[in-house]
Amino acid sequence: MPTTVLIVAAGAGLRMGRTIPKAFLELDGRPLVYYSLAAFDAHPEVDAVVLMVPGSLMAEARVLAAAHHKVAKVAPGGERRQDTVSLGIDLVAGLTRNGAGASSEPIVLVHDAARPLVDAELITRVIEAARRTGAAFPGVPVSDTLRQTAPDAGRQGGLLAGRTIDRDRLVGVQTPQGFRLSLLIEARARAGGAVVTDEAGLFESFGGKVEVVPGSPGNLKVTCAVDLVVAAALLARSPIQGPRQES
């Protein structure tokens, strides 16, 4: 089964409080998206990569992609994440129709560039599960105590604590999420224009079974400024090899 990775790097990242789109912020002298590109480019089971970026940064993205030989397409994303993914799925489908091995069932991995420290073992687990089940995502156990809340009618904007939620069967969802391409296309068609937060949720909403594989605590999502500090510390313990790229 040919495997193509769709890297979603088109978001503005408004919670970072920066004018540069999040995927192009520097982490140890390289754009954040570099690390995802490097990880998938080096993985032996990945055949091609499609990179979705802000339209304003297409030139910079092409220069970055040129250093990674598995990048088959660089394209501008949409207004929302789900729009970007939908555009990317069409590009992946076109590549698999025209590429070698198109007669077998293609696998697509959807990965957020905001998770720069994805590792090879995690990628392998998701690919194997997607081949086996049809859909998969990595999950990590939830360590915090979780409580429901309700508005406090006596205080404007206040909240009251509700019941504690049993966390034993809860996981934090990570990317990459993996799918048989035909199943993901079908789920997208059935969803129409409905708002979705991730592809696994979209798949499940139409009765699809999604396998959960062990995630990685180091596969953190860079959402706010402090996450860049944590990512830099983790990267210092396990540096990515290769020439530095200009950001």
C-alpha positions in Angstrom: 0.0 0.0 0.0 1.5 3.3 -1.0 1.6 5.9 1.9 1.3 9.6 1.4 1.6 12.2 4.2 -0.5 15.4 4.2 1.3 18.0 6.4 -1.1 20.7 7.4 0.9 23.9 7.9 -1.5 26.6 6.7 -2.8 27.9 10.0 -2.2 31.4 11.3 -1.6 30.3 14.9 -3.2 33.3 16.4 -2.7 32.0 20.0 1.0 32.4 19.5 0.6 36.2 19.4 3.0 36.4 16.4 2.6 37.9 12.9 4.4 34.9 11.4 2.2 31.8 10.8 3.0 29.2 13.4 4.5 26.5 11.2 7.2 29.0 10.1 8.2 30.2 13.6 11.8 29.2 14.4 12.7 26.2 16.6 16.4 25.9 17.1 17.1 28.0 14.0 14.7 26.1 11.7 11.1 26.7 10.8 8.8 24.5 12.8 7.5 22.7 9.7 11.1 21.6 8.9 11.0 18.9 11.6 7.8 17.2 10.3 9.2 17.3 6.8 12.5 15.7 8.0 10.7 13.0 10.0 8.5 11.8 7.2 11.1 12.2 4.5 13.4 9.9 6.4 10.7 7.2 7.1 11.1 4.1 4.9 7.4 3.5 4.6 6.5 6.9 3.4 6.3 7.3 -0.3 5.3 10.9 -0.8 4.6 14.1 1.1 2.1 16.9 0.3 2.7 20.2 2.1 -0.1 22.7 2.6 1.0 26.2 3.6 -0.3 29.8 3.7 -0.6 31.2 0.2 1.7 34.1 1.3 4.6 31.7 2.1 4.5 29.5 -1.0 8.0 30.7 -2.2 9.6 30.0 1.2 7.8 26.6 1.5 9.1 25.5 -1.9 12.7 26.4 -0.9 12.2 24.4 2.3 10.6 21.4 0.5 13.4 21.2 -2.1 15.7 19.8 0.6 13.3 16.9 1.2 13.1 14.6 -1.8 9.8 12.9 -1.0 7.8 16.2 -1.1 5.6 15.8 -4.3 3.5 18.8 -3.9 3.4 22.2 -2.2 0.1 24.0 -2.2 -1.8 26.8 -0.5 -4.3 25.9 2.2 -7.8 27.0 2.8 -9.5 29.4 5.3 -10.1 26.7 7.9 -8.1 23.6 8.8 -10.7 21.3 7.5 -10.7 23.2 4.2 -6.9 22.8 4.0 -7.3 19.1 4.6 -10.0 18.7 2.0 -7.8 20.4 -0.6 -4.9 18.2 0.4 -6.9 15.0 0.1 -7.7 15.9 -3.5 -4.0 16.4 -4.2 -3.1 13.1 -2.5 -5.8 11.3 -4.5 -4.4 12.7 -7.7 -0.9 11.6 -6.8 -2.0 8.0 -6.0 -4.0 7.8 -9.3 -0.9 8.8 -11.3 1.8 7.0 -9.2 3.2 3.6 -8.9 1.2 1.1 -6.9 -2.1 2.9 -7.6 -3.9 -0.5 -7.9 -3.4 -1.2 -4.2 -5.3 0.7 -1.4 -3.4 3.9 -0.6 -2.9 5.1 2.9 -2.9 8.8 3.8 -1.5 10.3 7.0 -2.7 13.7 8.1 -0.2 15.5 10.3 -0.2 18.9 11.9 3.0 20.8 11.5 2.4 22.2 15.0 3.7 18.8 16.2 7.3 19.0 15.2 8.7 16.2 17.2 6.9 13.2 15.7 9.1 10.1 15.8 9.6 7.2 13.4 8.2 4.6 15.8 4.9 6.5 16.2 4.7 6.9 12.4 5.1 3.2 11.9 2.4 2.4 14.5 -0.1 4.6 12.8 0.7 3.3 9.3 0.3 -0.3 10.4 -3.0 0.3 12.2 -4.4 2.2 9.3 -3.6 -0.7 7.0 -5.1 -3.1 9.5 -8.3 -1.3 10.6 -8.8 1.4 8.0 -8.4 4.4 10.4 -6.1 5.1 13.3 -4.8 7.9 15.6 -2.2 8.0 18.4 -3.5 8.6 21.9 -1.8 9.4 25.2 -3.2 8.8 28.6 -4.8 11.8 30.4 -2.9 12.5 33.6 -4.8 15.6 34.9 -8.0 15.3 36.9 -10.9 16.3 34.7 -14.0 18.1 35.9 -17.1 19.3 34.1 -18.1 22.9 34.7 -21.3 24.9 34.6 -22.0 28.6 34.6 -22.5 30.3 38.0 -25.8 32.2 37.7 -24.8 34.4 40.6 -21.6 35.7 39.0 -21.2 36.9 35.5 -18.7 34.9 33.7 -18.1 32.6 36.7 -18.0 28.8 36.7 -19.0 26.2 39.2 -17.3 22.8 39.4 -19.3 19.8 38.3 -18.6 16.1 38.5 -15.2 14.5 38.1 -14.8 12.6 34.8 -13.3 9.1 34.9 -10.1 9.5 33.0 -9.2 5.8 32.8 -10.7 5.4 29.3 -9.8 8.9 28.0 -6.8 9.7 25.8 -5.4 12.9 24.4 -5.5 12.8 20.6 -2.4 13.3 18.5 -1.4 13.3 14.9 -0.5 11.8 12.5 -3.9 10.3 11.9 -3.9 7.5 9.3 -6.6 6.3 6.9 -7.3 4.2 3.9 -7.7 7.0 1.3 -11.0 5.7 -0.1 -12.6 5.6 3.4 -11.5 9.2 4.2 -12.8 10.5 0.9 -16.2 8.7 1.6 -16.4 10.2 5.1 -15.7 13.7 3.7 -18.4 13.3 1.1 -20.9 12.2 3.7 -20.0 15.1 6.0 -20.7 17.8 3.4 -19.9 21.1 4.9 -20.2 20.1 8.6 -17.6 21.5 10.9 -15.1 18.9 12.2 -12.2 19.2 14.5 -10.2 16.3 13.2 -10.4 13.5 10.6 -10.8 10.7 13.1 -13.8 12.4 14.5 -15.2 12.8 11.1 -14.7 9.1 10.3 -16.3 8.0 13.6 -19.4 10.2 13.1 -20.4 8.0 10.2 -19.9 4.7 12.1 -16.3 4.0 11.1 -14.1 2.2 13.5 -10.9 4.0 14.5 -8.0 2.2 16.1 -6.1 4.0 18.9 -2.3 3.3 19.0 0.1 4.4 21.7 1.0 8.0 21.2 4.2 9.7 22.4 4.5 12.2 25.3 7.2 14.0 23.3 4.9 14.5 20.3 3.6 17.8 21.8 1.5 20.4 20.0 3.0 23.9 19.8 0.0 26.1 20.6 1.4 28.9 22.7 4.8 30.6 23.3 5.8 28.3 26.2 5.3 25.2 24.0 8.2 26.4 21.9 10.4 26.5 25.0 9.4 22.9 25.9 9.9 21.8 22.3 13.4 23.3 22.2 14.3 21.5 25.5 13.1 18.1 24.1 14.9 18.7 20.8 18.1 19.4 22.7 17.9 15.8 24.1 17.2 14.3 20.7 18.4 16.6 17.9 17.3 16.3 14.3 20.2 15.7 12.0 20.8 17.4 8.7 21.8 20.8 7.3 20.1 23.9 8.6 17.6 25.6 6.5 17.0 29.3 6.1 13.7 30.5 7.6 
